[in-house]
Amino acid sequence: MSAHQAGLSARQYKAGRNGGGFSDCHEHGCSHVANLYQRLLPLVRRTWERGDRPVFTNVWYVAARSEDLQDKPLKVRMLGCDFVLYREPGGKAVCLSNVCPHRGGSLAHGKCKDDGSIACPYHAWSFNGEGKCTQIASRRDEDPQDVAPGVKIDAYPTEEKYGFIWAFLGDEPENAAPIIEMPEFDDDGFRSTTTHSEVWETNYHWAKFSNLDLVHLPVVHGIKFQNQDNPDSPPPFELTEHDDGFDLVYYPSTSRPRKGGEWDKIRDGDEAKKVESRMKFRVAGISLYGKVEIGGVGSGMHNVFYEFSTPIDDQTTAMYYIFFRNFMLQPELDEEHLKRNLMQARQDKAIAEAQQPRIAPVGPDPNGLYTYDEDSEIRLYWNLMGSMRERGWQIDRKAWAEALAAGHYRAIPSPVRKKDPKGWVHDEVPRYAKGTTFATAAA
């Protein structure tokens, strides 16, 4: 069993207006963390200036909504590469590299065949769900492997769960962080909206940061923290760090802004009520889960959201959502439920799309300031990114750009490539060696 599968909690963090910190740093106080980040910033700045961007392989990403993939191939761009999704006759979703190794044709413009393969629109070379060439139209009666020995393309594991098609983009599925569980999906006590997707004109780190911290809630969304001296300061909270993410729980007293509609009837009057709010971040899917006991502690009325972020490229992100509620279950209230949740997402979008620089740095922003309590979630996020970098999963964007400029296409490596590393037409994207840290990459 891997560390990811074990799900072992590493550390806990407790914070509030009176301070606090990780258990192994607490006695050193804020100065310990501040000094650490002051030492890191010059290293981060050098990696930033050399054109490095933290984009990672060996992660499950949402490639599309299930309803978006029907009987025709679908072109999807992720991590700066093009992929094709299609369904085999039995309905299973397949994800392949989109570039035909013969003459570079786009498989997404081809045709799905009854044998479960897809034919390139250029010369009708066909590839099955494992990436193997199964037919060359001009040599119909000959074995493709005799005509073009070893011809194949990268094929990526897929799972269809919770109304989304997930693709594993990498060559180490055995070490992958698992897709987040979604118990509400099969719970008759919850009603969900349809899945929703949209494109944000920002990098995926800025997109995710817009919803990770607590301090932005009163500023961006108007959700004030009542019954304390400063309604813009979050109440005490607890962070628990895991190998593949972290959990946050806190109990704020809030007054819901009145916006009209049936949801205004959830609470009587305008008085502040203490609510239980839980959040989870997970690496797989760059996932964020939120659960708020919206009617107040003890009400049993929960609003739940899941947000997944897939990097399209350095400056564009595909955002996917699904929302649940266990109150006001009438179908005619679905539109209001979706509208209210997306309203907050759009407020976050406006912040993220206006943020500078357009391309996120490789680690803590060297031009930014980090406070001890308020930015603790962001620091945990960068810790997770750093651990993936050290495992050799981060794409070397500068080396990749140089290859592209020289006219060489590169593909995201797949388990098929790792199993049979010889004979590939397209080399894999360059990645940092295992053990690479901020410091060694910046040197």
N, C-alpha and C positions, 0 to 999 in steps of 0.2 A: 504493500500500500504506500502510495506516494504521500509526501507532506501535504499536497493539495487535497488528496482524498481524505486524509486524516482530519483535516480542518482544525488543526490545533491552534488554540489561541496563544499568541506570543506575549502580548503585553496589554495592560489596561491603562487608560489615561483618564483622569478625573480633573475637570476644570470648572472654573466659575469666576465670579468677580474677585474672589480672594486668592486666586492663583491655583496652581497645581501642576501636575506634569506626569510624564511616564514614570513608572515605578523605579526604573533603573537610572533616571536622570533627576528625580525629584529633589534630592538633597542638594544638588548643584544649582537649582533654580533657573531663572530665565537666562542668566549670564552664560550658563553652560551651552544652551541651545544657540544663543546669539553668537557666541564665539565660534561654534561649529559652522554656522552658516556664513560667517564672515570669512572663514578659511575656505569654504567651498565656492564662494562667489567668483573669485578670480579664475578658478578652474572652469566653472560653468560659463563664464564670459568667453573664454578661449574656445570652448567647444561650440558656443553659439556663433562666434565670428567665423569659424571655419565652415559653416554651412551645415552643421549637424542637426538632425531633427529626430525626436524620439518616436519612431514608428516601429511596431513590433510584429514579428511573426510568432507562430506557435500559440495563437490565441483564437478562440471561437469568436467569430463576428457575425452579426445579423447581416445576411446578404440581401434579403428581400422579405416582404410580407408574403405569406402563402398565397393569398388571393391574387398577387401580382404575377405569379407564374402559372400560366395555363398550358395550352397545347403547343405554344411556339417558344423558341429559344429567347432568353432574356439576357441582354448585356448588362453587366454590373461592374462598376469601377470601385476597387477597394485598394488601399495602401499604394495608390499610384499605378496600379496594374489593372488590366481588363480581364474579366472572367465571363464565362457563359454559363448560365443556369438553364437546365431543361429537365423535362420529366420523361422518365422511361415509361413504356406502356402501362406498367402497373401503378404508376403515379409517383414513384420514388424520385426525389429531387437529386440532380447531379450537378456538380460544380467542376468545371475544367478551366484551364488556362485558355483564353479566347483566341490566341494567336496560333494559326496552323503552322506546323514546322516545315511544311512544303514550300510555300511562297508567301507566308505571312497573312493569309486571308483571315477575315473575322468569322469565327464559327457561329457567332450570334446571328449572323445573316444567313446561316445555312438552314437545313431542314432536319427535323427529328424523324428517325426511321423506325419501322416496326420492330426491328431487332434490338432496340434500346440504344442505338448509336446516334451520332449526329454527323451530318455530311457538310463539309466545307462548301460554301457557295462558289468557290473559284474553280476547283478541279474535282470536287466531290470525293475527296479523301474522307473516309469515315473513321470516327473514333468512338470507342465505347466508354462506359462509365468509369472504367479503370484507366483511361487515357491511352489505351492500346489502339493502334491503327488496325481496323478490321477489314477495310476494303479500299482499293484504289480503282476508281471507275474505269480508267483507261486500260487497266490490267485485270478486268473483272474476275477472270478465272485463275489468277495467280495469287499466291500467298503474299500479302503486302510486306511481310517480314523478309521475303526473298527479294522483292523489288527494291525496297528501301530498308535494309536491316536496322532493327532497333528503333524504328520510327514510333514516337510516342509523345504525349504531352502530359503535363502535370494534372493529376486528378486529386481533388481535395475531399476529405470526409464531410458528410453533411448530416444534419439532423433537422427534422421538422417538428418543432415544439411550440406550443402556445400561440399559434397563428403566425409564426415566423420561420423562415428557412435560415438555418445557421450553417456557416461554412468554417471549417478549421483550416486556417491559412498558415501552414507550416509543415514540418517534417517530424515532429516529436509529439504525436497525439497522446502517447502514454504519459507524458509529463504535463499535459494541459490542465489548467484550472477548469473545473466543471462549470457547465452552464447553470446559472442561478435557478433555484427551485421556485415555482410559482403555484403554491397550494390553492390560491383563490380560483385558478383557472378551472379546476374540477370540483369546486365547492358550490353546491346548489344555493348556499346562503348568500353568495355574492353574485352580482350582475356586472358584466363587463361591457365596455364600449367596444366598438370595432377597433382593430389595430389602426394606428395612424403613423404616417411617415411624412417627413419634410426635409428639405436641404437647408442647412445653415451655411452662410458664407463666412466661415471661420474655421480655424483648425480645431481638431477634436479635443484638445486639452482645454482651450478657452471655453468650448461648448460645455464640457463637463464641469469645469470650475464654476460656471454660472449657477449651478444648483447644489454645490457641495458644502458651502459654509452657511452658518446660521446668521451671521451679522448682516447679510444682504437682505434678509426677510423683511425687516421693517423699512428698509431704504427702498428696495425695488418693488416689493409686493404690498407694502402698507400693513404688514402683520406685526403689530406692536407687541412687545413683551410687557404685559401689565403687572400691577401689584408689586412693583419694585421702583427704586429711585430713578433709574434710567431706562425708559421703555425701549431704547435702541440697543441695550446691552442684553445678550442672551443669558438665560438662567444657567445654573450649573448643569453640566452634561458629562456623560461618560462615553469614552471611546474604547472599543476593544479591537485590537489589531489581530488579523488572521494572515495566514500565508498568502491568500489570494484576495485580500481586501480588508475591510474594517466595518464595524457596526457602531452606530451612534444612537443613544437614547437620551431624551430630556423631557422635562415636564413644564412647559411654559404656560403662563396664563395669558390668553389672547382674547381679543374681541374681534369677531369676524366682521370685516368690512361689509356693509350692506350694499348689495348690487342688484337687488330685485330678484324675483323668481321664487320657486318653491324652496330653495335651500335657505332662504332667510327664515324659514319656519323651524329650522333645526334647533335653534335656541330661543328661549323666551327672553325678551328684553335685550338690552345692550351690555349687560354686565360681563366682565371678563370671567372666563372659566379656565380652569387648569385642564390641559389636554395632554395625553401621552403621544409623543411623536418619536417614531423609530425610523432609522435610515440605514441602508446597507449599500456599500460600494463593493463590486466584484470586478476582477480583471476580465473574465470572460464576458464578451459583449460590451466591455466598458460600461457595465450595468450599474444603474442606480435604482434602488427600491425605497419607497417611502410609504409609511403607514401612520395615519393621524386619526386618533379617536376624536373625530370632529365635533361630536356632541358634548364633549367633556369627559373626564375620567369617570368610568363606571357606566357611561351611556351605552357602550357596546356598538356605537355607530362609527364605522371606520371608512375612511376614504383611502384608497391604495393606488399607487402608481408605480409603473416600471418604465424606465427610460434606458434605451440602448443607443450607443454612439459608435458609428462605423466611419473611420477616416476614408474619405474618397481620395483626397490628396492632401498636400500640405496646408491648403487654405479652404477646404470644403469638407463638410461633415454631413453624413446621412443620420438623421435622428429618428428613432422609432419609439412609439409609445403604446401602452395599453393601460386602461384605468378600470378600477373595480370599486364597487360600493356594496355595503350590506344593509342599506336603508333606502327608502323611496325607490323600490324595485320596479315601479311601473315602467314599461317600455317607453312611454311617451316622455319620460324624464331623461332618457339617454342623451338627447341632444344638449340639454342644459348641463348634464354631468360632464360631457366632453368639452363643451364650451368653457366652463369654469376652469377646468384643469389646463386646457390649452392657453387660456388667457395668461396664466402664470408662466407657461413655457415661452410664450411670445415676449413677455417682459424680459425673461432671461436671454432670449435670442437677441433682442435689441442691444443689451449690454455686451454680449459676446462678439457680435458682428462689428461693434464700434471699437473694440479693444485693440491696443497696439502692443507689440508689433504684430503684423498680420500672421507671421509664422511663429509658433511658440518656441521658446528656448528648450534646450535639452533637459534642464533642471530648474530649480527655483530661479525665477526671473532676476537676472543680475541688476536690473534697473528698478526692482520692486523692494518693498519693505515687508517684513514678516513679523507679526506680533506673536506672542507666546501662545495665548489661548485661541484667538480668533482664527488663526491660520493653521491650526493643528491638523485639520483634515487634509489640507493641501500638502503639508509636509509628509503625511502618511502616504498620500498619492504618489509623490515623487520617490519615496522609499520603495514602493512597489515597482515603479518604472525602473529604478536603479537595479533592483534585483533581477529583473528580466534582462537588462543590459548585460549584467555579469554572467548570465547563463548563455550568452551568445545569440540572443534572439532579436537584437536591435539591428535594423537595416542601416548600413553605412550609406547615407543619402549622397554624400559628396562623391564617393567612389562610383555609385550607381549613376549619378549625373554625368560623370566623365565617360562611363561606358555608353550611355545613350548618345552623348555628343559625338562619340566616335562611330555611331551607327550600329551599336550592338544591343539587341533586345535582351532583357533579363526577365526571368520568371520567378515568382514566389515558389520556393522549394516545397515539395509535397512528400508524403510518406512513400509513394511509389519511387520517387527519385532517390530517396535515402536507401531503399531496399535494392535498387538497381542503378547505381550512380554513373554508369557508362553509357555512351551513345546518344546523349541528349543534344539536340540541335541548338537549343537556347540554354545558356548557362543560367545559374540561379543568381538572384540579387545578392550583392555583397553584404555580408553582415560582420559585425565586430566579433572578434575572437572571444571565447569564453574567458571570464576573468577581467574583462575590460570594465573599468570604472570611469567616473567623471575625470579623475586625475590622469589615468593612463591614456584616455582618448584625447585629452587636451594637450598632452605633452608634445 
